[in-house]
Amino acid sequence: MHTVGFAETVTDLMSEHGAVMVDRINNIRIIGIVTVTCLLGISMAGMAWESKAQILFFLVIMVSFVNYIVGTIIPASPEKQSKGFFSYRADIFAANFVPDWRGPEGSFFGMFSIFFPSATGILAGANISGDLKNPTVAIPRGTLMAIFWTTVSYLIISATIGACVVRDASGLLNDSLTSSSADCVGLSCNYGWDFTECINNKSCLYGISNYYQTMSLVSGFAPLITAGIFGATLSSALACLVSAPKVFQCLCQDKLYPLIGFFGKGYGKNQEPIRGYLLAYIIAVCFILIAELNTIAPIISNFFLCSYSLINFSCFHASVTNSPGWRPSFRFYSRWLSLLGAVCCVVIMFLLTWWAALIAVGVVVFLLGYTLYKKPDVNWGSSVQAGSYSFALNHCVGLNSVEDHVKNYRPQCLVLTGPPSRRPALVDLVSCLTKSLSLMMCGNVVTEANSSRHVSWLNQRKVRAFYRGVVAADLRSGVNVLLQGSGLGRMKPNVVLMGFKSDWSRSSPEAAHSYIGILHDAFDLQFGVCVLRMREGFDVSPPHQCHLSWSMNLSSVFSASVCIGPEPQLDSAFQKKQGKKTIDVYWLSDDGGLTLLLPYLLTRRRRWSSCKVRVFVGGDPDRKEEQRQEVLALIKKFRLGFHDVEVLPDVYQNPQPESVRRFQDLIGPFRVDPDPKQDPGSGLGRQQEEPWRISQQDVERNQAKIRLNEVLKDYSQGRRQVCNVLTFYCQ
């Protein structure tokens, strides 16, 4: 479309100077094809050449714009007055301010469809997001500035030219009004010109309604306006030719549709989509052969409006479904404005050209229907985000749709516990994470099956969760059955949440070993594991009396919890509004950011929204501030909203002797204690007979965890009231 506009301008200039190749239509076709071929060469040369060309075009446009503004101030010569230009006049502005539709298809929406594509270039930056150094900042800032300055410049041009030029003029110098005449028609009569004859015959060649080169007429130096038109059209055409293949390349690399993978191949250091450029070139040539701007524009407008409608609806859908990956940084964003924008785009599509709207909608429905039917095995990452915004959680697996993409991730939880009436905190905490949107399963190992009362308890508590009871001889085998048999197809939990075994020192060694075995079984089956520990136990406790510590072991993805219990509905610490409490996050190993996502999900709930989040990371004492800034930059990039980050340079030090001694005393009854006079290997034999025994090698391997225990107490317990801290850490 932009190339055809350029070709029309060149053809008009040729006609004014008597230069004709064939006829007007074929001239437009020839010039358009030659032009788009030159643009293809610039595109294939790479982004560096495209950027340099855009800067040149921009300078030309700015000079042309200034030249036009200066021309509106210069007094009009008789020749310009004969063509309808009379400088600034209030009555001309008033007359041109109201519409005067002409022709059988003249209407507001007809003009809208022609001019609308002029505003579509504002998304050029988003289309090349993969080539931007900092797209999360550049795209919103550049797009908003583009919208602002585009709107201002268009309004200035419309207002100034509408205040200077009448709608109809003959262009003949002998049409000057020698004396007042009652038969004179039009505003030109007030300024000494009589264009009545051409107005009545509808044969005026000049005026703002007839002469497409009116800006050249108004300007101080007409050739600069022509240069500006060349710069604007070629700049827009080049931006489209570069950006469209890059978006299409991402779509092809994800192989969402058959036979398009061929165009996903990139070339050179920047992975330029050469094949996509050639495809876009062929499509452009086909439309250039139409050679009629007013025919091409409505078709393009409908597809652009369809795209904008889908973008707006996607934002609305992500907001309504509370997608964890939807974190708009624009503080004035409103989901209802997005919905209104989507509806308006669809309505305007049909008001413009109903048949083109049906074609656009049909194409979208066909593509959507195909993906729903085929369910392509892709994660939609690069095509959704153009390769720039993926939230890199490295351990996620099995993402087969846009809902499964890691940026939209919610834990699919399996909760393991005893009767929930005594441990409702497990259920309530997991409910805060799943938010009634992702899968939550409450599992229980019993000696006698009885699920009706458990389901009733969940319903009374208004918790959206499935219940699964397993009859087994012992706890570990029953949990193993739950881990392997819970869920159906893609509705399968990937996180296990269970309570901390606080009586491990008093119970039998076999019971403690069975508990640890459950954790290992979950890791072996690629579950994430979360362990909830409450200082006062899981029995009902007022929130002000509890200390909460959530120890989190992350293997691949996430965790969940187990729940079941009697009918009474008892309160838990997680049911009440948390107020201005603190959530401490110990991000001490590379889990891909999952440890940050959990507290973020909590703070999205109203009862947790006032809580402060502190992030602790291990670091080097010599680079403490630098590493802090790196983590802050990462959190800002993910738009999590956490601002309190502290680097712990002492987290990797050796533990204090007192802590080691206390740890040794705790595990003393479980230690392997071979007789020094015997073979040292006898300790290994005893550990094989009693696998719950702890060897010296086991103790040495866990020295870092002893130090971590000290750090947790120093930062999350010693500096605040213990009831105000919910701690996340990954080991």
N, C-alpha and C positions, 0 to 999 in steps of 0.2 A: 504493500500500500504506500509506504513512504517513497519507494523507488518510482512508482507510477506518478506520485505527486511531483517528484523531481523531474521526471520525463515530461510531464505536462507543462511545467514552467519553461523548460528548454524549448519545447515545441512552440509555445507562444512567442518566445523571443525570436525564434527562427522565422515565424510568420510575420512579425513586425518588421523584420529586416529583409523579407522577401526570399528567405532560404527555405526550400522545400525538398525533402528527399523523396517521399512517395505521397502519402496523404496523412492527415492528422493522426488517425488511429495507428497506422503502421509506423509512423514516426515515433509515437510513444512506445510501441513495442520494441523497436530497434534500440532506441536510447535506453530504455529500461533494462534490457538484457545486457547491453554493454556495461551499464552502470553496476548491476548486481554482480557481474563477473569480476569487475575491478574490486568490489567490496569483498568478494570471496577470496581474492588474492591477499587482501589485507588481513582477513580473518585467519587464513591458513598460515600467515607469517607469524602468528602468535599474539598473546595478550599484550606484549610490550608494544608492538606496532599499533595495535588497536587503541591502546591508551594514548599514545602519541597523536594518533589521528583524531581522537575525541577532544584532546586539548586544543588542537588546531581548529576544529569545528567550533568549539566553544568560544574561542577568541573572535572568530568571524561573526558568530551570532551576536556577541556583545557589541561589537563595533556596529553591526547592522541595526541593532536595537537603539543605540544612542543616535545614530544617523536618522532613524525614523522619528524619534522624539524631537530632535532639533528641527526636522522638516515641518512638523505640525505648528511650530512657533513662527517660522518664516512666513511673511505675508505672501498670499497667493498671487501668482502672475495671471494675466488674462488667459493664457493657454490652459493653466491648471483650473481656473474658474470655469472655463468652457466644459471641462470634464467633471465638474461637480465639487471641487475643493475650494472652500471659502474660509479656511482657518477656523478657530474656535467660535462657535455660535450656539447660544443657549437654545434657540428654537430648533436648530438642526438636531441637537442632542435630544430634545424632548420628542421630536418626531421619530427619530431612530430608536428611541428607548422602547417603544411599543412594537409588537410584531406586525409584519406585512407579508404573510405567506403567499407565495406565488407558485403557479403550476398545479397540476392535479394531485401531486404527491407532496405538496408543500405543507409541513407541519412541524411542530416543535420536536417530536421524536425523530422525524426525518433528518433534521439538522443535528440532533443529538447523536444519531448513529454515525454521521459523517465526522463530527468533531471529537467524539469520544476517544477514538484511538490516539489522538494527540496527547492524551493524559496517561497513556499506558506505559510510557517510558519510565515512570517513577519506580517501577519494580526491577529495573535493569540491575541494580546492585544486588538484590536478593537472588536473581537468577545466576549470578556468578559468585555466589557466596563461597564456593570452594577455593576461589582464587584470591580472596581477601585475607589480609594479615590478621585482622581482628573483626570477624563478621558480626559477633554479638553486639559490638558497639557501632560498627560502620553501617550496618544495614538499617537499624531503626533511625539513627541520626541522619543518614543520607536520604532515606525515604521520606521522613518528615520534612526535611529541608527542601527536597525536590517538590513535594506537594505544595509547600508554602510559596516558594519562588515561582513555580509554574503557575499557580493560581494568581499571584500578584501580577506577573507579566502578562498573562492572558487578559486579566481585567483591565490593565492599563491600555493595552492595544485596542481592546473592544471599545472602551470608553472614549479614548482619544480619537480614533477614526470615526466613531459614531457621532462625535461632536463637530467634525470638520467637513464631512462629505455628505452630500445629499444622495438620495437613493437613485435618482435618474438624471442623466445628463447626456447631451448629444455629442459634445466634443467639437462642435462647430463654432468658430469665432464669430460668425455672422449672426449667431443666435442671441447676441447681446440685446438687451431691451433698451431701445432708443427713447421710448416714452411709456408712461404708465398705460397699462392695458387691463381692462376688466376681464378679458378672456384668458389672461395668463394663469397657468396652473402650476402649483408647486412652490416650495420655499425659495427657489432660485429667483422668483419674481421680486423678492425683497432685496436682492443683491444685484439687480440689473441684468438678469439673464432670463430668457424665455425658452424653456424646453417643452412647451406645451405640445408641439406637434409629435415629437418622438414619444412623449408620455402617453398621448391618446392612441397612437399607433402601436404602442408597446415595442418600439424599435430602437430604444436608446441603447447605445453601445457602451456608455460610461455611467459612472455613478456606483455607489457601494453595492447595489444589487445586481449589477451587470458586469462590471469590470473586475476580473480576478486579480489584476496587478495594481489594485488601488493603493496598496502600501508603497509601491514604487513611485506612484504619482505624488503621494503626500511627502515622501522623504526628501531630505536635502540633496542626496546624490543617489539616483535610482539604481545604478549598478551595485551599490553596497547592499541594497535590499535583496537583489537577486542573489548576491553572494550569501546573504543570511539565509535565504530560502534553501540554497544548495547545502549550506552547513547544517541547517535543522533537519532536512529530509535525509541527507546522507548519514548524519550522526545517529538518527533514530533507526535507520535501516541497518547500519553497521552494528548497533547495540542489539537489535533483534537477531541478526544473523550470527552473532557471537553467543548470546545468552541462551537462545532456544536449543541449539545442539548440546550445550553443556548440561542443561536439565534433562534432555532426552538421553544423554549418555549415562547419567545416574540411573534412570529408569531401565535402560538396557543392561547395565551391569547387575542389577538385581534380578534380571530375567523374569519380570512379572508377566510378560506376554511372550508367546512363541515367535520365533523367527526374527526377533529384534536384537538378540544378543550380538549379532554381527556389528551393530553400530556402537557397541559399548567399548570397543578397543580404543585406547588412547596412545598418542605418539609423543615422543620427546620428553623433556624434563617435566613439563607441566601437564602431561597426559592430554594433549589437545585432541578433541574429537573430530579428526579429519573426515571420517566417514559421515559423521553427523552434519558437518558443514556442507558436504556434497549433497546429502539428502535435502537439507534446508534450501540449498541453491536450486535444486530441481523443482521443489514445491513452489518456491518464489517465482521461478520462470513461468510455471503454469498459470499462476495468478496474474503475472505481468501481461501475459497474452490477452487477458480480458481487456486491459487498456482503458478501463472506465473506473475512475476513482469512486464515484457515487454508487457503483455496484459492489466494489470490493469492500468498502468501509462497513456497510451493515453486516456483512458476513463475519468480518473480523470482530466487530463490536459484540456480536452475540457470543462468540467463543470467549472473548475476554470477560464479558459479564458473567458467563457461566463459570469461568475460573474464579472470579472474585466471589461469586455466590458460594462456591464450594469452600473457598478459604474462610469466609465469614462463618459458614455453618460448621466447619471443622473447629474453629475457635469456640463457638457456642457449645458444641458437643463436648469438647474437652473440659469446658468449664462446668457444664451440668453434671457430667459423670465424675467430676472431681479427679481427673487423671493426675497421678503423681508427677508425670512428666510435664504437665502444663503449668509453667511458672512465668507468666507474663511480667516483664519488668516495667511496663508502661503503667504508671499508677492510675491513670484515668480510664483504664480499660473497663468495659462493661459487657457482660455476656449478652444482655438484651440489645445493646447497640449492634453487636455482631449478628444476632438473629434478624434485627431490622434490616441490616445491610444485605443479608442473604435474601430476604423476601423481596426487597426493593430491586435487587439485581434480576431476579427471576421475572418480576412483573414488567420491568423495563424491557427485558429481552423480547417478550411477546408483544409489547407495544411498539417496538421498533419494526421488526420483521417477523411475523409469526412463523413463516415457513423456515426461515433460518434458525429461529429458536427451537423449533421441533427437531431440526437436524442436529443442533448442538446437544439438546437433551437426549436425543436418541443415541448419539455417540457415547455420551457419558453413561447412560443406562447399560449399553452394550458392554462397555469396558468393566463396569461394576459387576454386571451379571456374570461375566467371564471369570473374574477373580473369585466371586463367591462360589461359583460352580467348580472351578479347578483347584482352588485353595493352593496357590503356588507356595513352594517351600522356601520362603524368603522372609527376612525380617523388616523389609521396607525401610531400612535405615537410611541409605544414601538418597533414595528417591524422595523420602519424606523431608529430609533435612538438607539435601544437596551436599551431603558429606561434611557438614560443618558443626552440627549441634549434638551429635551422639553423646549420650551420658555413658562414659566408658566403665561399665561394670563388667570386668573381664571374666567373671566366673559364671555368667548366666548361660543357660543351655536351653535348647528346645524352643526358641522363639520363632514361631511359624506365621505370625500375622502382625499387623500394626498394633493390635491390642497387646501382643506378647512382647513388643519391643521394650528393651530394657528401660528406656526413659519413661515408660508407662507402667513400670513394674510395681506390683503389690505382692506381698507375701501370700502364698497359698498355704494355710496353716493347718497343722495337725497338732492338737493339744492333748497331752498325756497327763492324766492326774487321777486322783481318787474322787470321792463324792464332791461335787462342786459346791454343795451347801457349806462345806467347811473350807473350800478353796475357791471362792468366786473371783478372787483377784486374777487368777490365770485367764478365766473367760473374759473378764472385763478388759484386761490389757490387750489381749489379742483382738478383741472386738474393736478397740481403738485403732489398731493397725489395718485390719481388713476393711473397716468402715462400711460393713454390709455390702461391699462391692466385689471383693474377691473371696475365694473359697476359704471356709473355716470348717474344720471337722473336729469334733470332740470325741476322743477315743478313750476307752476304759477297758482294763483287763479285769475280768471277774471270774468267779468260780461258778456262777449261775446267771444265765442270761435273763435280763429284765430291762428293756429299753424304754418302755412306755413312760415311766415316771421321769426318766431323764429328758426325753423329748418335751414332756410337759413342762419341766423346770426351765428349759431353754426358751420355750414359747412364752412362759410367764415373765421371764426376764427380758423379753423382746430382743433376744440375740439371734441373728440369722446364722445358723450353723447346722451342719449335719451331725448326727450322733452315730457312732459305730462302736458297738460293744463286742469284745472278743472273749470267749471262754477258753482259758488255758490253765495248765497246771502251775506255771510260775510266771512271774512278771516279764522276764526278758523274752521268753518265747512268745508270749502274747503280744508284746510290743513289736517284735519282729514280724509277726503276722500283720499287724496294723500298718507297719511301714511298707510292706510289700503289697498289701491288698487294698489299701485305702484309695479311694478315688476311682474315676472311670474315664479312660481316654485322656484328654487334655485337662479334664477336671481332676487334677491329681495334686495333692499337697507336695511342696518342696521344702518345707521348713517344719521342724519339730520344736515345740516349746514345752518344757517340763519344769517342775519345781526342783529346787535345790534340796538335796538329801541332808538336812541339818542334823539328823541323828546318826550320821555315819560312824561317829566315834563310839556310840553306845550300842549300835546294832551289831549283828554278826558280821564277820569279815566277808562271808559269802554274799550277804545282802549288798554290802558296799561294792563288791566286785561285780555283781549283777547290774547294779546301777551304772557303773563305769562301762560295762559291756554294752548297755543300751546306747550310750553316746557313740561308742566305736561302731556299732551296727548302723547307726544313722549316718555316720560319715562314710562308711563303706557303701551305703546305698545312695550316696550323693545328696543327702539332705543337709541343709543348714541346721544348726542346733542353737537354740536359745535356752538359757537356764535362768529362771527367775528366783531370786532370793529376797525374802522379806525378813528383816531382823526379828520381828515379833512373831514370825511364822505366818501361815496362810489362814489362820483363823481370823474372824472378823476383828478389825482394829480400826479405831478412828484414825483419819489421815494424819492428825498431828502427833500420833504416837509411833509412826512407822518410819523405818529406814529402808529404802529401796535400793537394791543393786542388781542390775540385769547383766549377767555375764554372758557374752555372746561369742560362740564359736561358729565361724562361717566357713563352710567347706566349698559350696558351689553357689547357692542362691540364697534361700531364706529359711525361716523357722516358724513353728506353730505350737499350739498348746493343747493339753488334754483336759476334758472337763466332764463331770457328771455328778449329780447329787440329789438329795432329798428335795421335797417340795418347798420348804421355807425359803423366801427370798431375802437374803441378808446383804447388807451393804459391804462394799469393799473400798479400798483406798483409791481405786481407779474410776469410781463412779461419780465422785464429787469434782467440782471445779478446782483445779490445782492451784490457781492463783499465781503469784509471782515467785514460783519455785525455780529450781535450777536443774537442768539436764546436762550432765557431764558426759562427753563423748571422748573416749580414748581410742584414737585412730592410730594404732601402733603397727599395723602391718598392711600390706597391699591387698585389700579385699575388693578393690575396684570402686570404692565409694559407698558400698552397701551400709557400712556402719553409720555414715552420715544420713543415708536415706531413711533409716528407721526413726530417729528423732524428728526428722522433717515431717514424716507422716503423722507423728503424734502432735506436733505443733499446728497441724492443719485442722485438728479438732478444736472445737470451741472451748472445751474445758481445759485444754493445754495451751491455748493461744498466747497466754500471758507469760508462759515460762521462758526463762532465759536459757540459751544453749551455749555451753562452753566446750570448745574443741581442744583437746590435748594431743600433741604429736611428739614423737621422739625426734631428737635433733642433735646437732653438733654445737658445743658451747661457743666455738669460734664463728659460727654462721647462724646464730640464734635469730636475729632480727630478719636476716635475709630469708631464712626458711619460713619464718612466720608470714612474711609478705607473699611468699610463693603459695602457701596454703590459703591465705586470704584471697589471692587472685583466683585460685582454683574454685573455691567456694563461690566467689562472685560469678565466675563463668557458669557454674551450675545453677546460679540464682536461688540458692538455698536460704539466703537471708541470715546466715550466721556471721557475727562480727567479732566475737570474743574467741581469739585463738591464742594458745600459750604453748610454747615449745619447751619440752622437758629434756634438758641436756643430761640430766642425771638418771634417766630411766634405764640406761644400759650399764650402770655401774654395778658392782658387786653388792649384794645385800649386807645389811648390818649383822655382825655376829650374834646379837641378841635375837634378831629375827630368825636366823638360821637355827639357833638353839631352840627357840620356841617351836619351829617347824619340826625339828627332830623329835621333840617331846610329843608332838601331836601324832606323828606317824610311828612312834616307837613300837607300839603293839603289833604293827604290820610289817616291821622290818625283817629282812633275812639276816640272821645272826649266826653265821657258821662258826664252828669251833676252830680257832686259829691253828690248833695242832693237826687238824684234818686237812684234807685236800681242799684248796680254795674253791674248787668246782662243786663242792658239796652244796654250797649256797644256791648254785644254779639248779641243782637237782631238787632241792627243797622247794624252789620257786616253781618248778614244773609240777610238783605234786600239789602245791598250794599257790595257784596263780595270783592270788590276791596279795602275796608277799611283795615288798618293795626292796629292790636291791640298791646298792650304792650308786650304780650307773643311773638308775631312775632318779635318784636324788640330784645327782650332778646335772642331769638334763633339765631339771626344773628349777635351777638356781635363778633364772631370769624371772620366773613367776613369783618367787619369793620377793624379789625386788619390786615387781609390779604391785604386789600386795602393799608394800610400804608406800609406794607412790600414790596408790588409790586412797590410803588412809590420810596421807599428808595433804592432798589437794582436794579430795571430795568429802572427807569427813572432818578433818581437823580445822578447816577454815570456815565451816558453816555448820549450822544446826543440822544434825544428821537427818532430820525429817524433811529437809528441803532438797535432797539430792536424789536424782535417779541417774544411775551411772551405766553407760554402755562402754564395754571394751571388747576388743577382739584379740584372741590369742591363737 
